[in-house]
Amino acid sequence: MTRDDGNPASAVRRTAIALATPYLNGRTVILTGPAAASATMRRFLSDGGARVVAVDLVDPPTETRARFTRLDRELDAPGPETVTRINAADPEGTALV
């Protein structure tokens, strides 16, 4: 967890972690797409007790709108390759994605 440095943002973060911990502690959280590259998100989830795993779903286009559309479709109806990647990251099938 973070140290108490008197910064109001730190207090907000501590409160958010305290609220999220019952939902995250001991769980696997799979991050995909741009979220997988976020060190801040990974740290927050980890501080809440989650095991954080980044999973590349597909090779998305470079244009932003097309990339998000492709990732959204892949999560909505995952192909065999994505199912294999998700299952490898979370064999028990209990992860939050």
LUMMAR-162638 format. One record per residue: x, y, z of N, C-alpha, C, O, CB in turn; residue number from 1. Coordinates in steps of 0.02 Angstrom, whole numbers, plus 50000, padded with zeros to 5 digits. Glycine has a CB too. Layout:
// LUMMAR-162638
[atom [X, Y, Z], [X, Y, Z], [X, Y, Z], [X, Y, Z], [X, Y, Z], NUM]
...
//
This chain:
// LUMMAR-162638
[atom [50042, 49941, 50000], [50000, 50000, 50000], [50044, 50062, 50000], [50105, 50059, 50010], [49952, 50000, 50061], 1]
[atom [50012, 50119, 49989], [50050, 50181, 49986], [50060, 50209, 50056], [50022, 50193, 50102], [50014, 50232, 49941], 2]
[atom [50111, 50249, 50063], [50123, 50281, 50128], [50078, 50342, 50134], [50053, 50368, 50084], [50198, 50301, 50135], 3]
[atom [50068, 50365, 50195], [50027, 50424, 50207], [50071, 50486, 50201], [50110, 50501, 50246], [49992, 50422, 50277], 4]
[atom [50064, 50522, 50146], [50106, 50580, 50135], [50067, 50645, 50143], [50093, 50699, 50128], [50137, 50577, 50066], 5]
[atom [50004, 50642, 50168], [49964, 50701, 50177], [49931, 50727, 50114], [49893, 50775, 50117], [50006, 50755, 50206], 6]
[atom [49945, 50696, 50058], [49915, 50716, 49995], [49843, 50692, 49991], [49830, 50632, 50001], [49957, 50689, 49934], 7]
[atom [49795, 50737, 49978], [49725, 50715, 49974], [49714, 50660, 49923], [49671, 50617, 49933], [49681, 50773, 49957], 8]
[atom [49751, 50661, 49868], [49744, 50608, 49818], [49764, 50541, 49846], [49735, 50490, 49828], [49786, 50625, 49755], 9]
[atom [49814, 50540, 49891], [49834, 50478, 49923], [49778, 50451, 49967], [49767, 50390, 49969], [49898, 50488, 49965], 10]
[atom [49744, 50496, 50002], [49688, 50474, 50044], [49631, 50446, 50002], [49600, 50396, 50021], [49662, 50534, 50087], 11]
[atom [49618, 50476, 49945], [49567, 50451, 49899], [49587, 50382, 49873], [49545, 50337, 49870], [49555, 50500, 49841], 12]
[atom [49650, 50374, 49855], [49674, 50310, 49830], [49667, 50256, 49884], [49644, 50201, 49870], [49746, 50315, 49807], 13]
[atom [49688, 50272, 49945], [49682, 50224, 50000], [49610, 50203, 50010], [49595, 50144, 50021], [49711, 50253, 50065], 14]
[atom [49564, 50252, 50007], [49493, 50236, 50016], [49469, 50192, 49959], [49432, 50143, 49971], [49451, 50301, 50018], 15]
[atom [49488, 50207, 49897], [49468, 50167, 49840], [49494, 50095, 49846], [49458, 50048, 49831], [49493, 50198, 49774], 16]
[atom [49556, 50088, 49868], [49584, 50021, 49877], [49547, 49984, 49932], [49531, 49925, 49925], [49659, 50025, 49894], 17]
[atom [49532, 50018, 49986], [49495, 49986, 50041], [49427, 49962, 50017], [49404, 49908, 50037], [49487, 50035, 50100], 18]
[atom [49393, 50001, 49975], [49327, 49982, 49949], [49332, 49925, 49899], [49288, 49882, 49895], [49293, 50042, 49917], 19]
[atom [49386, 49924, 49860], [49393, 49874, 49807], [49421, 49808, 49833], [49409, 49756, 49803], [49437, 49900, 49753], 20]
[atom [49458, 49809, 49887], [49493, 49749, 49912], [49447, 49689, 49922], [49466, 49634, 49904], [49527, 49765, 49976], 21]
[atom [49387, 49697, 49951], [49345, 49637, 49959], [49326, 49604, 49892], [49312, 49544, 49891], [49281, 49657, 49995], 22]
[atom [49327, 49641, 49839], [49310, 49614, 49773], [49371, 49588, 49736], [49365, 49546, 49691], [49275, 49667, 49731], 23]
[atom [49430, 49612, 49754], [49491, 49595, 49718], [49536, 49544, 49753], [49569, 49505, 49721], [49530, 49657, 49706], 24]
[atom [49536, 49546, 49819], [49583, 49506, 49857], [49578, 49431, 49840], [49526, 49400, 49847], [49571, 49516, 49932], 25]
[atom [49634, 49405, 49817], [49638, 49334, 49800], [49611, 49317, 49731], [49613, 49258, 49711], [49601, 49295, 49850], 26]
[atom [49586, 49366, 49694], [49559, 49354, 49627], [49612, 49367, 49574], [49660, 49403, 49585], [49497, 49398, 49614], 27]
[atom [49601, 49336, 49517], [49641, 49352, 49458], [49603, 49405, 49419], [49543, 49399, 49408], [49655, 49288, 49415], 28]
[atom [49638, 49456, 49398], [49609, 49508, 49356], [49648, 49508, 49290], [49709, 49517, 49290], [49611, 49579, 49391], 29]
[atom [49612, 49499, 49236], [49644, 49498, 49170], [49634, 49566, 49137], [49577, 49589, 49128], [49615, 49440, 49125], 30]
[atom [49689, 49598, 49120], [49686, 49662, 49084], [49701, 49649, 49011], [49746, 49611, 48993], [49737, 49713, 49115], 31]
[atom [49662, 49682, 48968], [49670, 49674, 48897], [49676, 49743, 48865], [49662, 49794, 48896], [49610, 49635, 48867], 32]
[atom [49696, 49743, 48803], [49699, 49805, 48765], [49742, 49857, 48799], [49793, 49840, 48830], [49630, 49833, 48753], 33]
[atom [49723, 49921, 48795], [49762, 49975, 48824], [49768, 49969, 48900], [49818, 49991, 48929], [49731, 50042, 48807], 34]
[atom [49719, 49940, 48934], [49723, 49932, 49006], [49782, 49889, 49027], [49810, 49899, 49081], [49658, 49901, 49033], 35]
[atom [49801, 49842, 48985], [49857, 49797, 49001], [49923, 49835, 49006], [49970, 49812, 49038], [49862, 49742, 48948], 36]
[atom [49927, 49893, 48974], [49989, 49932, 48974], [49991, 49983, 49030], [50041, 50019, 49038], [49998, 49967, 48908], 37]
[atom [49938, 49988, 49070], [49933, 50039, 49122], [49966, 50015, 49187], [49938, 49974, 49222], [49860, 50058, 49134], 38]
[atom [50025, 50042, 49202], [50059, 50025, 49264], [50018, 50048, 49324], [50018, 50014, 49376], [50129, 50056, 49266], 39]
[atom [49984, 50104, 49319], [49944, 50130, 49374], [49886, 50083, 49389], [49872, 50069, 49447], [49917, 50200, 49357], 40]
[atom [49853, 50059, 49338], [49797, 50012, 49348], [49822, 49947, 49378], [49792, 49920, 49424], [49760, 49999, 49282], 41]
[atom [49878, 49922, 49352], [49907, 49860, 49378], [49924, 49867, 49452], [49910, 49822, 49492], [49969, 49840, 49337], 42]
[atom [49954, 49923, 49470], [49974, 49936, 49539], [49913, 49940, 49584], [49912, 49911, 49639], [50015, 49999, 49545], 43]
[atom [49861, 49976, 49563], [49800, 49983, 49602], [49768, 49914, 49615], [49752, 49898, 49672], [49749, 50029, 49567], 44]
[atom [49760, 49875, 49563], [49729, 49808, 49570], [49771, 49763, 49614], [49745, 49726, 49655], [49719, 49776, 49501], 45]
[atom [49837, 49767, 49605], [49882, 49727, 49645], [49879, 49748, 49719], [49880, 49706, 49763], [49954, 49733, 49618], 46]
[atom [49876, 49813, 49731], [49871, 49838, 49800], [49805, 49816, 49832], [49801, 49811, 49893], [49876, 49914, 49801], 47]
[atom [49755, 49801, 49791], [49691, 49775, 49816], [49692, 49700, 49827], [49642, 49671, 49846], [49636, 49794, 49769], 48]
[atom [49750, 49669, 49814], [49757, 49597, 49826], [49746, 49552, 49767], [49746, 49491, 49774], [49711, 49578, 49879], 49]
[atom [49738, 49581, 49708], [49726, 49541, 49648], [49791, 49517, 49617], [49844, 49549, 49624], [49686, 49582, 49596], 50]
[atom [49787, 49461, 49583], [49841, 49438, 49540], [49824, 49465, 49471], [49774, 49446, 49442], [49848, 49357, 49540], 51]
[atom [49866, 49509, 49446], [49851, 49544, 49383], [49890, 49511, 49326], [49950, 49501, 49330], [49870, 49619, 49388], 52]
[atom [49853, 49495, 49273], [49882, 49462, 49214], [49862, 49501, 49152], [49802, 49515, 49142], [49860, 49387, 49209], 53]
[atom [49911, 49520, 49111], [49896, 49552, 49047], [49890, 49499, 48994], [49933, 49455, 48989], [49952, 49604, 49029], 54]
[atom [49837, 49504, 48954], [49827, 49455, 48900], [49815, 49494, 48835], [49769, 49534, 48830], [49767, 49408, 48915], 55]
[atom [49858, 49480, 48786], [49847, 49508, 48719], [49793, 49467, 48685], [49800, 49406, 48677], [49914, 49508, 48677], 56]
[atom [49739, 49500, 48665], [49684, 49464, 48634], [49694, 49452, 48560], [49687, 49396, 48535], [49620, 49501, 48644], 57]
[atom [49710, 49504, 48525], [49715, 49502, 48452], [49770, 49551, 48431], [49797, 49587, 48472], [49647, 49518, 48418], 58]
[atom [49784, 49552, 48368], [49829, 49602, 48340], [49784, 49657, 48312], [49765, 49655, 48253], [49877, 49572, 48285], 59]
[atom [49768, 49708, 48354], [49719, 49757, 48332], [49747, 49808, 48282], [49808, 49817, 48278], [49691, 49794, 48392], 60]
[atom [49702, 49840, 48245], [49724, 49893, 48199], [49756, 49950, 48238], [49748, 49955, 48299], [49664, 49918, 48158], 61]
[atom [49790, 49994, 48204], [49823, 50049, 48238], [49777, 50109, 48247], [49787, 50148, 48294], [49885, 50071, 48199], 62]
[atom [49727, 50117, 48206], [49679, 50173, 48214], [49637, 50161, 48276], [49611, 50107, 48286], [49633, 50181, 48150], 63]
[atom [49631, 50213, 48318], [49601, 50206, 48384], [49531, 50176, 48383], [49518, 50127, 48417], [49599, 50272, 48418], 64]
[atom [49486, 50205, 48344], [49417, 50180, 48344], [49413, 50107, 48321], [49378, 50066, 48350], [49373, 50225, 48298], 65]
[atom [49450, 50092, 48268], [49451, 50023, 48243], [49481, 49975, 48294], [49458, 49918, 48301], [49491, 50019, 48176], 66]
[atom [49532, 49998, 48331], [49564, 49956, 48381], [49514, 49939, 48437], [49507, 49881, 48455], [49626, 49991, 48411], 67]
[atom [49480, 49990, 48464], [49432, 49977, 48518], [49373, 49934, 48494], [49349, 49891, 48531], [49405, 50044, 48546], 68]
[atom [49351, 49945, 48433], [49297, 49905, 48405], [49318, 49832, 48401], [49280, 49787, 48419], [49276, 49931, 48336], 69]
[atom [49379, 49821, 48377], [49404, 49752, 48369], [49411, 49718, 48437], [49392, 49660, 48445], [49471, 49752, 48333], 70]
[atom [49439, 49753, 48487], [49447, 49724, 48553], [49380, 49710, 48585], [49371, 49658, 48618], [49488, 49771, 48598], 71]
[atom [49332, 49755, 48577], [49265, 49745, 48604], [49232, 49683, 48574], [49203, 49642, 48610], [49221, 49807, 48592], 72]
[atom [49238, 49676, 48509], [49209, 49617, 48475], [49243, 49552, 48498], [49209, 49501, 48507], [49216, 49624, 48399], 73]
[atom [49308, 49555, 48509], [49344, 49495, 48530], [49323, 49474, 48601], [49320, 49415, 48615], [49419, 49507, 48527], 74]
[atom [49310, 49522, 48644], [49287, 49505, 48711], [49215, 49480, 48710], [49196, 49437, 48750], [49293, 49566, 48758], 75]
[atom [49174, 49508, 48665], [49104, 49489, 48661], [49096, 49418, 48634], [49054, 49379, 48658], [49065, 49538, 48616], 76]
[atom [49135, 49400, 48584], [49131, 49334, 48554], [49202, 49309, 48540], [49225, 49311, 48483], [49088, 49335, 48487], 77]
[atom [49236, 49287, 48592], [49307, 49268, 48584], [49317, 49209, 48538], [49280, 49159, 48540], [49338, 49253, 48651], 78]
[atom [49368, 49215, 48496], [49387, 49160, 48453], [49428, 49109, 48491], [49446, 49120, 48549], [49427, 49186, 48392], 79]
[atom [49444, 49053, 48460], [49480, 48999, 48494], [49548, 49021, 48523], [49567, 49000, 48577], [49491, 48942, 48445], 80]
[atom [49583, 49064, 48486], [49648, 49087, 48510], [49641, 49129, 48574], [49680, 49121, 48621], [49684, 49129, 48456], 81]
[atom [49591, 49172, 48576], [49579, 49213, 48636], [49557, 49169, 48694], [49580, 49179, 48751], [49526, 49266, 48622], 82]
[atom [49514, 49121, 48682], [49492, 49075, 48735], [49553, 49039, 48764], [49558, 49031, 48825], [49440, 49024, 48707], 83]
[atom [49598, 49017, 48721], [49659, 48982, 48745], [49701, 49028, 48788], [49726, 49007, 48840], [49700, 48957, 48685], 84]
[atom [49709, 49090, 48767], [49749, 49138, 48806], [49717, 49153, 48874], [49752, 49155, 48925], [49758, 49204, 48767], 85]
[atom [49652, 49164, 48874], [49617, 49178, 48937], [49620, 49118, 48983], [49634, 49125, 49043], [49543, 49198, 48923], 86]
[atom [49608, 49059, 48957], [49611, 48998, 48998], [49681, 48986, 49026], [49687, 48962, 49082], [49590, 48937, 48957], 87]
[atom [49732, 49003, 48988], [49801, 48996, 49013], [49814, 49044, 49071], [49850, 49027, 49118], [49851, 49008, 48957], 88]
[atom [49785, 49104, 49067], [49795, 49154, 49119], [49753, 49139, 49181], [49771, 49158, 49236], [49778, 49223, 49093], 89]
[atom [49697, 49104, 49171], [49650, 49091, 49226], [49620, 49021, 49219], [49563, 49015, 49197], [49594, 49145, 49228], 90]
[atom [49657, 48970, 49236], [49633, 48901, 49228], [49569, 48886, 49266], [49530, 48844, 49244], [49687, 48853, 49249], 91]
[atom [49557, 48919, 49322], [49497, 48906, 49361], [49435, 48939, 49332], [49379, 48921, 49350], [49507, 48929, 49432], 92]
[atom [49444, 48987, 49287], [49386, 49021, 49257], [49350, 49067, 49304], [49289, 49077, 49298], [49339, 48971, 49232], 93]
[atom [49386, 49097, 49351], [49354, 49142, 49401], [49378, 49214, 49395], [49360, 49255, 49437], [49367, 49116, 49470], 94]
[atom [49418, 49229, 49346], [49448, 49296, 49341], [49397, 49349, 49322], [49345, 49335, 49294], [49504, 49296, 49289], 95]
[atom [49415, 49410, 49340], [49380, 49469, 49317], [49417, 49492, 49255], [49479, 49495, 49255], [49376, 49526, 49372], 96]
[atom [49381, 49509, 49202], [49413, 49532, 49140], [49394, 49605, 49129], [49415, 49635, 49079], [49392, 49488, 49079], 97]
//
